[in-house]
């Protein structure tokens, strides 16, 4: 039986320029797995960027939204 090989993509974050490995084919191992973004942030990302963002940028956007909502 032939094993299925999942290919991962090496990408450059369009927000900060950092290189990272996108594992969308194995989502549980992807660097973005587990990050929950508010709908407003998701829309901003979709409208602003054409590709995946790195984990650090996703976390920064997530924190920016939390800070904006608390008024800090």
N, CA, C and O atoms as a CHARMM CRD file, in Angstrom:
* protein
*
  288
    1    1 UNK  N      0.83800  -1.18300   0.00000 PROA 1      0.00000
    2    1 UNK  CA     0.00000   0.00000   0.00000 PROA 1      0.00000
    3    1 UNK  C      0.88300   1.24600   0.00000 PROA 1      0.00000
    4    1 UNK  O      1.84900   1.33200   0.75800 PROA 1      0.00000
    5    2 UNK  N      0.55200   2.18100  -0.83300 PROA 2      0.00000
    6    2 UNK  CA     1.32900   3.40700  -0.96900 PROA 2      0.00000
    7    2 UNK  C      0.91400   4.41600   0.10600 PROA 2      0.00000
    8    2 UNK  O     -0.27100   4.69400   0.28600 PROA 2      0.00000
    9    3 UNK  N      1.91600   4.96300   0.82400 PROA 3      0.00000
   10    3 UNK  CA     1.64000   5.96200   1.85400 PROA 3      0.00000
   11    3 UNK  C      1.42400   7.32100   1.21500 PROA 3      0.00000
   12    3 UNK  O      2.11600   7.70200   0.27100 PROA 3      0.00000
   13    4 UNK  N      0.46100   8.03600   1.74500 PROA 4      0.00000
   14    4 UNK  CA     0.17700   9.38200   1.27200 PROA 4      0.00000
   15    4 UNK  C      1.14000  10.35100   1.95900 PROA 4      0.00000
   16    4 UNK  O      1.23600  10.36800   3.18700 PROA 4      0.00000
   17    5 UNK  N      1.83800  11.14200   1.18200 PROA 5      0.00000
   18    5 UNK  CA     2.76800  12.11600   1.72200 PROA 5      0.00000
   19    5 UNK  C      2.09800  13.48700   1.72700 PROA 5      0.00000
   20    5 UNK  O      1.63800  13.97500   0.69400 PROA 5      0.00000
   21    6 UNK  N      2.05600  14.09300   2.90200 PROA 6      0.00000
   22    6 UNK  CA     1.47700  15.42400   3.02200 PROA 6      0.00000
   23    6 UNK  C      2.58400  16.44700   2.79700 PROA 6      0.00000
   24    6 UNK  O      3.61800  16.42400   3.46300 PROA 6      0.00000
   25    7 UNK  N      2.34900  17.32100   1.86700 PROA 7      0.00000
   26    7 UNK  CA     3.33900  18.35500   1.57000 PROA 7      0.00000
   27    7 UNK  C      3.02100  19.61200   2.36200 PROA 7      0.00000
   28    7 UNK  O      1.86700  20.02200   2.48500 PROA 7      0.00000
   29    8 UNK  N      4.05500  20.19600   2.88300 PROA 8      0.00000
   30    8 UNK  CA     3.92300  21.45200   3.59700 PROA 8      0.00000
   31    8 UNK  C      4.55900  22.54200   2.74500 PROA 8      0.00000
   32    8 UNK  O      5.45900  22.28100   1.94600 PROA 8      0.00000
   33    9 UNK  N      4.08400  23.74800   2.92800 PROA 9      0.00000
   34    9 UNK  CA     4.60100  24.86900   2.15700 PROA 9      0.00000
   35    9 UNK  C      5.44600  25.78300   3.02800 PROA 9      0.00000
   36    9 UNK  O      5.09000  26.06800   4.17100 PROA 9      0.00000
   37   10 UNK  N      6.55200  26.23500   2.48900 PROA 10     0.00000
   38   10 UNK  CA     7.34400  27.26000   3.15500 PROA 10     0.00000
   39   10 UNK  C      6.86500  28.59400   2.61500 PROA 10     0.00000
   40   10 UNK  O      6.87000  28.83000   1.40600 PROA 10     0.00000
   41   11 UNK  N      6.45000  29.46300   3.52600 PROA 11     0.00000
   42   11 UNK  CA     5.88100  30.74400   3.12600 PROA 11     0.00000
   43   11 UNK  C      6.60700  31.88100   3.82100 PROA 11     0.00000
   44   11 UNK  O      7.33600  31.68000   4.79300 PROA 11     0.00000
   45   12 UNK  N      6.39200  33.06100   3.30700 PROA 12     0.00000
   46   12 UNK  CA     6.88900  34.27100   3.93100 PROA 12     0.00000
   47   12 UNK  C      5.67400  35.07100   4.37400 PROA 12     0.00000
   48   12 UNK  O      4.77400  35.33800   3.57800 PROA 12     0.00000
   49   13 UNK  N      5.65100  35.44600   5.63400 PROA 13     0.00000
   50   13 UNK  CA     4.52900  36.20800   6.18000 PROA 13     0.00000
   51   13 UNK  C      4.43900  37.55300   5.46700 PROA 13     0.00000
   52   13 UNK  O      5.41500  38.30400   5.44500 PROA 13     0.00000
   53   14 UNK  N      3.27900  37.86900   4.88200 PROA 14     0.00000
   54   14 UNK  CA     3.14700  39.14300   4.17700 PROA 14     0.00000
   55   14 UNK  C      3.09800  40.35200   5.11200 PROA 14     0.00000
   56   14 UNK  O      3.21100  41.49100   4.65800 PROA 14     0.00000
   57   15 UNK  N      2.93200  40.11500   6.39200 PROA 15     0.00000
   58   15 UNK  CA     2.85900  41.22000   7.36800 PROA 15     0.00000
   59   15 UNK  C      4.23500  41.60600   7.90300 PROA 15     0.00000
   60   15 UNK  O      4.54000  42.79200   8.03000 PROA 15     0.00000
   61   16 UNK  N      5.08000  40.59500   8.22100 PROA 16     0.00000
   62   16 UNK  CA     6.36800  40.90800   8.85800 PROA 16     0.00000
   63   16 UNK  C      7.58300  40.39400   8.08400 PROA 16     0.00000
   64   16 UNK  O      8.71300  40.77900   8.38400 PROA 16     0.00000
   65   17 UNK  N      7.36400  39.53400   7.09800 PROA 17     0.00000
   66   17 UNK  CA     8.46200  39.02900   6.28600 PROA 17     0.00000
   67   17 UNK  C      9.16100  37.79900   6.83800 PROA 17     0.00000
   68   17 UNK  O     10.13200  37.33000   6.24500 PROA 17     0.00000
   69   18 UNK  N      8.69000  37.26400   7.96000 PROA 18     0.00000
   70   18 UNK  CA     9.28200  36.07000   8.56100 PROA 18     0.00000
   71   18 UNK  C      8.90100  34.83200   7.75900 PROA 18     0.00000
   72   18 UNK  O      7.76300  34.71100   7.30400 PROA 18     0.00000
   73   19 UNK  N      9.84200  33.91700   7.58600 PROA 19     0.00000
   74   19 UNK  CA     9.55400  32.66000   6.92100 PROA 19     0.00000
   75   19 UNK  C      8.97600  31.65800   7.91400 PROA 19     0.00000
   76   19 UNK  O      9.35500  31.63900   9.08500 PROA 19     0.00000
   77   20 UNK  N      8.06500  30.83300   7.43800 PROA 20     0.00000
   78   20 UNK  CA     7.47300  29.80700   8.28400 PROA 20     0.00000
   79   20 UNK  C      6.95800  28.66900   7.42600 PROA 20     0.00000
   80   20 UNK  O      6.82600  28.79800   6.20800 PROA 20     0.00000
   81   21 UNK  N      6.66900  27.55200   8.07800 PROA 21     0.00000
   82   21 UNK  CA     6.15600  26.37900   7.37600 PROA 21     0.00000
   83   21 UNK  C      4.65600  26.27700   7.59900 PROA 21     0.00000
   84   21 UNK  O      4.19800  26.18000   8.73800 PROA 21     0.00000
   85   22 UNK  N      3.89800  26.29900   6.52300 PROA 22     0.00000
   86   22 UNK  CA     2.44600  26.15800   6.56800 PROA 22     0.00000
   87   22 UNK  C      2.12900  24.66600   6.43800 PROA 22     0.00000
   88   22 UNK  O      2.55200  24.01100   5.48600 PROA 22     0.00000
   89   23 UNK  N      1.39200  24.15200   7.39300 PROA 23     0.00000
   90   23 UNK  CA     1.04600  22.73100   7.38100 PROA 23     0.00000
   91   23 UNK  C     -0.46700  22.54900   7.28200 PROA 23     0.00000
   92   23 UNK  O     -1.05500  21.75300   8.01400 PROA 23     0.00000
   93   24 UNK  N     -1.08000  23.28400   6.38300 PROA 24     0.00000
   94   24 UNK  CA    -2.53100  23.21100   6.23300 PROA 24     0.00000
   95   24 UNK  C     -2.99800  21.79500   5.89800 PROA 24     0.00000
   96   24 UNK  O     -4.13500  21.43100   6.20000 PROA 24     0.00000
   97   25 UNK  N     -2.13200  20.99500   5.27700 PROA 25     0.00000
   98   25 UNK  CA    -2.47200  19.60700   4.96500 PROA 25     0.00000
   99   25 UNK  C     -2.52600  18.72600   6.20100 PROA 25     0.00000
  100   25 UNK  O     -3.12900  17.65400   6.17400 PROA 25     0.00000
  101   26 UNK  N     -1.90600  19.16800   7.27600 PROA 26     0.00000
  102   26 UNK  CA    -1.92300  18.47900   8.56600 PROA 26     0.00000
  103   26 UNK  C     -2.24300  19.54900   9.60800 PROA 26     0.00000
  104   26 UNK  O     -1.38100  19.93600  10.39700 PROA 26     0.00000
  105   27 UNK  N     -3.47300  20.01500   9.60300 PROA 27     0.00000
  106   27 UNK  CA    -3.85900  21.20900  10.34600 PROA 27     0.00000
  107   27 UNK  C     -3.51900  21.14700  11.82800 PROA 27     0.00000
  108   27 UNK  O     -3.22800  22.18500  12.42300 PROA 27     0.00000
  109   28 UNK  N     -3.54400  19.98300  12.43900 PROA 28     0.00000
  110   28 UNK  CA    -3.21900  19.87500  13.86400 PROA 28     0.00000
  111   28 UNK  C     -1.75700  20.19600  14.14900 PROA 28     0.00000
  112   28 UNK  O     -1.39000  20.43600  15.29900 PROA 28     0.00000
  113   29 UNK  N     -0.92000  20.20200  13.11400 PROA 29     0.00000
  114   29 UNK  CA     0.49400  20.53000  13.26700 PROA 29     0.00000
  115   29 UNK  C      0.83000  21.91600  12.72400 PROA 29     0.00000
  116   29 UNK  O      1.97100  22.36800  12.81600 PROA 29     0.00000
  117   30 UNK  N     -0.16300  22.57800  12.16400 PROA 30     0.00000
  118   30 UNK  CA     0.08800  23.88800  11.55700 PROA 30     0.00000
  119   30 UNK  C      0.35500  24.93200  12.62600 PROA 30     0.00000
  120   30 UNK  O     -0.20500  24.86000  13.72000 PROA 30     0.00000
  121   31 UNK  N      1.19000  25.88400  12.32400 PROA 31     0.00000
  122   31 UNK  CA     1.58300  26.92200  13.27100 PROA 31     0.00000
  123   31 UNK  C      0.41100  27.80300  13.69000 PROA 31     0.00000
  124   31 UNK  O      0.48800  28.46300  14.72600 PROA 31     0.00000
  125   32 UNK  N     -0.64000  27.83100  12.93700 PROA 32     0.00000
  126   32 UNK  CA    -1.79100  28.66700  13.28800 PROA 32     0.00000
  127   32 UNK  C     -2.85300  27.90600  14.08600 PROA 32     0.00000
  128   32 UNK  O     -3.81200  28.50700  14.57100 PROA 32     0.00000
  129   33 UNK  N     -2.68800  26.60800  14.22100 PROA 33     0.00000
  130   33 UNK  CA    -3.68800  25.80100  14.91500 PROA 33     0.00000
  131   33 UNK  C     -3.87700  26.27700  16.35800 PROA 33     0.00000
  132   33 UNK  O     -2.90600  26.50000  17.08100 PROA 33     0.00000
  133   34 UNK  N     -5.11100  26.42400  16.75500 PROA 34     0.00000
  134   34 UNK  CA    -5.42500  26.79600  18.12700 PROA 34     0.00000
  135   34 UNK  C     -5.56800  28.28700  18.36700 PROA 34     0.00000
  136   34 UNK  O     -5.98900  28.69700  19.44900 PROA 34     0.00000
  137   35 UNK  N     -5.22800  29.10200  17.38800 PROA 35     0.00000
  138   35 UNK  CA    -5.37600  30.54500  17.54600 PROA 35     0.00000
  139   35 UNK  C     -6.80800  30.91300  17.14500 PROA 35     0.00000
  140   35 UNK  O     -7.23800  30.65100  16.02200 PROA 35     0.00000
  141   36 UNK  N     -7.52600  31.51400  18.06900 PROA 36     0.00000
  142   36 UNK  CA    -8.90700  31.92000  17.81000 PROA 36     0.00000
  143   36 UNK  C     -8.92000  33.43400  17.61800 PROA 36     0.00000
  144   36 UNK  O     -8.52800  34.19700  18.50200 PROA 36     0.00000
  145   37 UNK  N     -9.37300  33.83900  16.45700 PROA 37     0.00000
  146   37 UNK  CA    -9.41100  35.26600  16.13500 PROA 37     0.00000
  147   37 UNK  C    -10.85900  35.74200  16.05800 PROA 37     0.00000
  148   37 UNK  O    -11.70800  35.05000  15.49600 PROA 37     0.00000
  149   38 UNK  N    -11.14400  36.90200  16.61100 PROA 38     0.00000
  150   38 UNK  CA   -12.48200  37.46700  16.48200 PROA 38     0.00000
  151   38 UNK  C    -12.82400  37.69200  15.00600 PROA 38     0.00000
  152   38 UNK  O    -11.93500  37.86400  14.17200 PROA 38     0.00000
  153   39 UNK  N    -14.08600  37.68700  14.70700 PROA 39     0.00000
  154   39 UNK  CA   -14.54000  37.84900  13.32600 PROA 39     0.00000
  155   39 UNK  C    -14.00400  39.13200  12.69500 PROA 39     0.00000
  156   39 UNK  O    -13.66000  39.14500  11.51300 PROA 39     0.00000
  157   40 UNK  N    -13.93200  40.19600  13.46800 PROA 40     0.00000
  158   40 UNK  CA   -13.42000  41.48000  12.97200 PROA 40     0.00000
  159   40 UNK  C    -11.97000  41.34400  12.49700 PROA 40     0.00000
  160   40 UNK  O    -11.60100  41.89100  11.45800 PROA 40     0.00000
  161   41 UNK  N    -11.16000  40.62300  13.24900 PROA 41     0.00000
  162   41 UNK  CA    -9.75500  40.41000  12.88900 PROA 41     0.00000
  163   41 UNK  C     -9.66600  39.50600  11.66300 PROA 41     0.00000
  164   41 UNK  O     -8.85200  39.75200  10.77300 PROA 41     0.00000
  165   42 UNK  N    -10.47900  38.48200  11.60800 PROA 42     0.00000
  166   42 UNK  CA   -10.49100  37.59300  10.44200 PROA 42     0.00000
  167   42 UNK  C    -10.81400  38.37600   9.17100 PROA 42     0.00000
  168   42 UNK  O    -10.16300  38.19100   8.14300 PROA 42     0.00000
  169   43 UNK  N    -11.81400  39.24600   9.23900 PROA 43     0.00000
  170   43 UNK  CA   -12.18300  40.06400   8.06900 PROA 43     0.00000
  171   43 UNK  C    -11.03000  40.98600   7.66200 PROA 43     0.00000
  172   43 UNK  O    -10.73900  41.14300   6.47600 PROA 43     0.00000
  173   44 UNK  N    -10.37500  41.59500   8.66500 PROA 44     0.00000
  174   44 UNK  CA    -9.23900  42.48400   8.37800 PROA 44     0.00000
  175   44 UNK  C     -8.13300  41.71500   7.65100 PROA 44     0.00000
  176   44 UNK  O     -7.58300  42.20100   6.66200 PROA 44     0.00000
  177   45 UNK  N     -7.81200  40.52500   8.13800 PROA 45     0.00000
  178   45 UNK  CA    -6.76100  39.71300   7.51500 PROA 45     0.00000
  179   45 UNK  C     -7.14900  39.35200   6.08800 PROA 45     0.00000
  180   45 UNK  O     -6.33300  39.47400   5.17500 PROA 45     0.00000
  181   46 UNK  N     -8.38500  38.90900   5.88700 PROA 46     0.00000
  182   46 UNK  CA    -8.85800  38.53400   4.54800 PROA 46     0.00000
  183   46 UNK  C     -8.79700  39.69800   3.56800 PROA 46     0.00000
  184   46 UNK  O     -8.47400  39.51300   2.39500 PROA 46     0.00000
  185   47 UNK  N     -9.10800  40.89600   4.05300 PROA 47     0.00000
  186   47 UNK  CA    -9.14500  42.07400   3.18300 PROA 47     0.00000
  187   47 UNK  C     -7.76300  42.68000   2.94500 PROA 47     0.00000
  188   47 UNK  O     -7.55200  43.37400   1.95000 PROA 47     0.00000
  189   48 UNK  N     -6.82300  42.42100   3.85200 PROA 48     0.00000
  190   48 UNK  CA    -5.52000  43.06700   3.78300 PROA 48     0.00000
  191   48 UNK  C     -4.41900  42.19600   3.18100 PROA 48     0.00000
  192   48 UNK  O     -3.52600  42.70600   2.50600 PROA 48     0.00000
  193   49 UNK  N     -4.47800  40.88500   3.42200 PROA 49     0.00000
  194   49 UNK  CA    -3.39100  39.98700   3.01100 PROA 49     0.00000
  195   49 UNK  C     -3.91200  38.90200   2.07800 PROA 49     0.00000
  196   49 UNK  O     -5.06700  38.48700   2.16300 PROA 49     0.00000
  197   50 UNK  N     -3.04500  38.45900   1.19600 PROA 50     0.00000
  198   50 UNK  CA    -3.42000  37.42700   0.23300 PROA 50     0.00000
  199   50 UNK  C     -2.98100  36.03000   0.65300 PROA 50     0.00000
  200   50 UNK  O     -3.32800  35.05400  -0.01300 PROA 50     0.00000
  201   51 UNK  N     -2.22600  35.91200   1.73900 PROA 51     0.00000
  202   51 UNK  CA    -1.70500  34.60900   2.13800 PROA 51     0.00000
  203   51 UNK  C     -1.69100  34.49800   3.65600 PROA 51     0.00000
  204   51 UNK  O     -2.04600  35.43800   4.36700 PROA 51     0.00000
  205   52 UNK  N     -1.28000  33.35300   4.12900 PROA 52     0.00000
  206   52 UNK  CA    -1.21700  33.07700   5.56600 PROA 52     0.00000
  207   52 UNK  C     -0.25900  34.02800   6.27200 PROA 52     0.00000
  208   52 UNK  O      0.73700  34.47100   5.70000 PROA 52     0.00000
  209   53 UNK  N     -0.57900  34.33000   7.52200 PROA 53     0.00000
  210   53 UNK  CA     0.31900  35.10200   8.37500 PROA 53     0.00000
  211   53 UNK  C      1.02200  34.13900   9.32400 PROA 53     0.00000
  212   53 UNK  O      0.50600  33.06200   9.62400 PROA 53     0.00000
  213   54 UNK  N      2.19300  34.53200   9.78900 PROA 54     0.00000
  214   54 UNK  CA     2.92300  33.70100  10.73900 PROA 54     0.00000
  215   54 UNK  C      2.21800  33.72600  12.09800 PROA 54     0.00000
  216   54 UNK  O      1.38700  34.59600  12.36100 PROA 54     0.00000
  217   55 UNK  N      2.55500  32.77600  12.94000 PROA 55     0.00000
  218   55 UNK  CA     1.92800  32.65400  14.25300 PROA 55     0.00000
  219   55 UNK  C      2.10000  33.92700  15.08100 PROA 55     0.00000
  220   55 UNK  O      1.15700  34.37100  15.73700 PROA 55     0.00000
  221   56 UNK  N      3.29200  34.51400  15.05500 PROA 56     0.00000
  222   56 UNK  CA     3.54700  35.71400  15.85400 PROA 56     0.00000
  223   56 UNK  C      2.63700  36.85800  15.42800 PROA 56     0.00000
  224   56 UNK  O      2.10200  37.56800  16.27900 PROA 56     0.00000
  225   57 UNK  N      2.45600  37.04400  14.15000 PROA 57     0.00000
  226   57 UNK  CA     1.57600  38.12000  13.67400 PROA 57     0.00000
  227   57 UNK  C      0.12100  37.83900  14.04500 PROA 57     0.00000
  228   57 UNK  O     -0.60700  38.75100  14.43800 PROA 57     0.00000
  229   58 UNK  N     -0.29900  36.59400  13.92400 PROA 58     0.00000
  230   58 UNK  CA    -1.66800  36.24500  14.31600 PROA 58     0.00000
  231   58 UNK  C     -1.88700  36.53700  15.79800 PROA 58     0.00000
  232   58 UNK  O     -2.92400  37.08000  16.17800 PROA 58     0.00000
  233   59 UNK  N     -0.92000  36.18100  16.62900 PROA 59     0.00000
  234   59 UNK  CA    -1.04000  36.43700  18.06400 PROA 59     0.00000
  235   59 UNK  C     -1.04100  37.93700  18.36000 PROA 59     0.00000
  236   59 UNK  O     -1.76600  38.39600  19.24300 PROA 59     0.00000
  237   60 UNK  N     -0.23000  38.70100  17.62200 PROA 60     0.00000
  238   60 UNK  CA    -0.20500  40.15500  17.81700 PROA 60     0.00000
  239   60 UNK  C     -1.55500  40.77400  17.45400 PROA 60     0.00000
  240   60 UNK  O     -2.06200  41.63100  18.17700 PROA 60     0.00000
  241   61 UNK  N     -2.13000  40.34300  16.34300 PROA 61     0.00000
  242   61 UNK  CA    -3.43600  40.86100  15.93000 PROA 61     0.00000
  243   61 UNK  C     -4.51300  40.46100  16.93400 PROA 61     0.00000
  244   61 UNK  O     -5.42000  41.23900  17.22900 PROA 61     0.00000
  245   62 UNK  N     -4.40700  39.26500  17.44400 PROA 62     0.00000
  246   62 UNK  CA    -5.35300  38.78800  18.45900 PROA 62     0.00000
  247   62 UNK  C     -5.26500  39.66000  19.71600 PROA 62     0.00000
  248   62 UNK  O     -6.29100  40.05200  20.27300 PROA 62     0.00000
  249   63 UNK  N     -4.05900  39.95900  20.15400 PROA 63     0.00000
  250   63 UNK  CA    -3.85500  40.77300  21.35400 PROA 63     0.00000
  251   63 UNK  C     -4.27100  42.22700  21.12200 PROA 63     0.00000
  252   63 UNK  O     -4.81400  42.86200  22.02600 PROA 63     0.00000
  253   64 UNK  N     -4.02800  42.75300  19.93600 PROA 64     0.00000
  254   64 UNK  CA    -4.43000  44.11800  19.60600 PROA 64     0.00000
  255   64 UNK  C     -5.93800  44.25500  19.72800 PROA 64     0.00000
  256   64 UNK  O     -6.43500  45.25300  20.25000 PROA 64     0.00000
  257   65 UNK  N     -6.65600  43.26800  19.25400 PROA 65     0.00000
  258   65 UNK  CA    -8.12100  43.29000  19.32000 PROA 65     0.00000
  259   65 UNK  C     -8.57800  43.22100  20.77700 PROA 65     0.00000
  260   65 UNK  O     -9.51100  43.92600  21.16100 PROA 65     0.00000
  261   66 UNK  N     -7.94200  42.39100  21.58600 PROA 66     0.00000
  262   66 UNK  CA    -8.30900  42.28000  23.00100 PROA 66     0.00000
  263   66 UNK  C     -8.04400  43.60100  23.71900 PROA 66     0.00000
  264   66 UNK  O     -8.85200  44.03900  24.53800 PROA 66     0.00000
  265   67 UNK  N     -6.91300  44.23500  23.41100 PROA 67     0.00000
  266   67 UNK  CA    -6.56500  45.50200  24.03100 PROA 67     0.00000
  267   67 UNK  C     -7.54700  46.58600  23.61000 PROA 67     0.00000
  268   67 UNK  O     -7.96000  47.39600  24.44000 PROA 67     0.00000
  269   68 UNK  N     -7.93000  46.61700  22.33100 PROA 68     0.00000
  270   68 UNK  CA    -8.88200  47.60500  21.83500 PROA 68     0.00000
  271   68 UNK  C    -10.23500  47.46200  22.52000 PROA 68     0.00000
  272   68 UNK  O    -10.90100  48.46000  22.79600 PROA 68     0.00000
  273   69 UNK  N    -10.64100  46.23600  22.79100 PROA 69     0.00000
  274   69 UNK  CA   -11.94200  45.99100  23.40900 PROA 69     0.00000
  275   69 UNK  C    -11.96700  46.31700  24.89900 PROA 69     0.00000
  276   69 UNK  O    -13.03700  46.56400  25.45400 PROA 69     0.00000
  277   70 UNK  N    -10.81500  46.32200  25.55200 PROA 70     0.00000
  278   70 UNK  CA   -10.77900  46.62800  26.98300 PROA 70     0.00000
  279   70 UNK  C    -10.51200  48.10200  27.23300 PROA 70     0.00000
  280   70 UNK  O    -10.61800  48.58000  28.36200 PROA 70     0.00000
  281   71 UNK  N    -10.16600  48.81900  26.16800 PROA 71     0.00000
  282   71 UNK  CA    -9.92300  50.25300  26.30200 PROA 71     0.00000
  283   71 UNK  C     -8.54900  50.59900  26.81800 PROA 71     0.00000
  284   71 UNK  O     -8.30300  51.75000  27.17800 PROA 71     0.00000
  285   72 UNK  N     -7.64200  49.63600  26.86500 PROA 72     0.00000
  286   72 UNK  CA    -6.27000  49.88300  27.33400 PROA 72     0.00000
  287   72 UNK  C     -5.39900  50.33400  26.19800 PROA 72     0.00000
  288   72 UNK  O     -4.21100  50.59000  26.39600 PROA 72     0.00000
